[in-house]
């Protein structure tokens, strides 16, 4: 019943929003003599704050100065590529940014995308609002998320780099582990995990403590609702975006209240630049989407309550997800010193759990003074983290250290006595046709053969 009540409340406030917007326009109209009264700015500011507090925010646009193209699409996800196709663009390395499916739209990573446009072909997952997906499209759980990652790695490979921001670190790691276990030829070259909850038992935050305290049944009972009529996904069980937003705001309620109070002051004083920055941030932050109930609940249970991935008990369609299978994909973990969503050590756990990945293929960076959003957006991200990530991805493309080829011993000049007593002697010097030993060959998985090189890449 909560979802229909929320929708009804929004509709009931529609006339008041229209009245507030009309009043604001009148108070700011230079042809209205009352707009020059001392109180007009305060009235206009109050009307704008009311309208913004009661509206439903639409999905924002990326708004970057490059062309956007949809290159892959399924009911729950599509992939957007940036830049007009050209030989110059295709010569750049490929980078897939896996956006979090945790309430906000992929446009929250606008700054992350922009930071790599000059050096990479950038792709990003654009997850679809669950209330816009018809129930006939079926379910979408954690296993389906992992399937999506594997499909994308295969579609966009070879030599693909992946950056997982926050929540997708777990399914991205699981997808790579499953591909490595099956010796898949299109395993990504590298994966960067930014603030991901790989092992939430390390440095647990308030978010982690809530999951442990409430338990699975509480979330199932209080957080899952049905999409009401009027949407394509009518009847689908979801974790509504407005509940997620309430949780986001509640974690830092005082900070958000101070920000809105400051916004009111900026409007009254006529500080347009500061007000514009506030609008831009909250237009993005307050735009949220619904998640499928199965994905949300499975993530709560398997990632935040049971810690399946670090304990080695995570399964994908019944098959074990073994991080020890990862041997080729280079890994980088990025954490923020002041991250209050993903505690220190939770992302670094990925490097500890990939025991068969050479240490030279692992990189760790802790950004001093950065919170959760500061490790994938903002000035610290652009100045400190981006150069490190680019350098890491470039190193992952270099050939690994190689081993010398095995030395073939010379034939023994003495006869070899077999168990039955037969004597085998080396050919005499008068042999009409000299014996030439063939060069050792290796057969790859496709059956093609080639000579053993002097060194074998690890």
Secondary structure, DSSP 4 states (H G I P E B T S, - for coil): -HHHHHHHHHHHTHHHHHHHHHHHHHHH-TT-GGGGSTTHHHHHHHHHHHHHHHSPPPPPP---SS-EEEEEEETTEEEEEES---HHHHTSEEEEEE---SSB-GGGGHHHHHHHTTTEEEEEEEEPPGGGS-GGG----HHHHHHHHHHHHHHH-SSEEEEEEGGGHHHHHHHHHHHHHTT-TT--SEEEEES--S-TTSS--HHHHHHHHH-HHHHHHHS-EEPPTTSTTTT-EEE-HHHHHHHHHHHTHHHHHHHHHHHHHHHHHT-HHHHHHHHHHHHHHT-B--EEHHHHHHHIIIIIIS-HHHHT--EETTEE--GGG--SSEEEEEEETT-SSS-TTTTTHHHHH-TTS-GGGEEEEEETT--TGGGTSSHHIIIIIHHHHHHHHHHHTSPPPEEEPPPPPPPPSSPEE-TT--EE-PPPTT-SS---PPPPEEE-TTS-EEEPPSEEE-
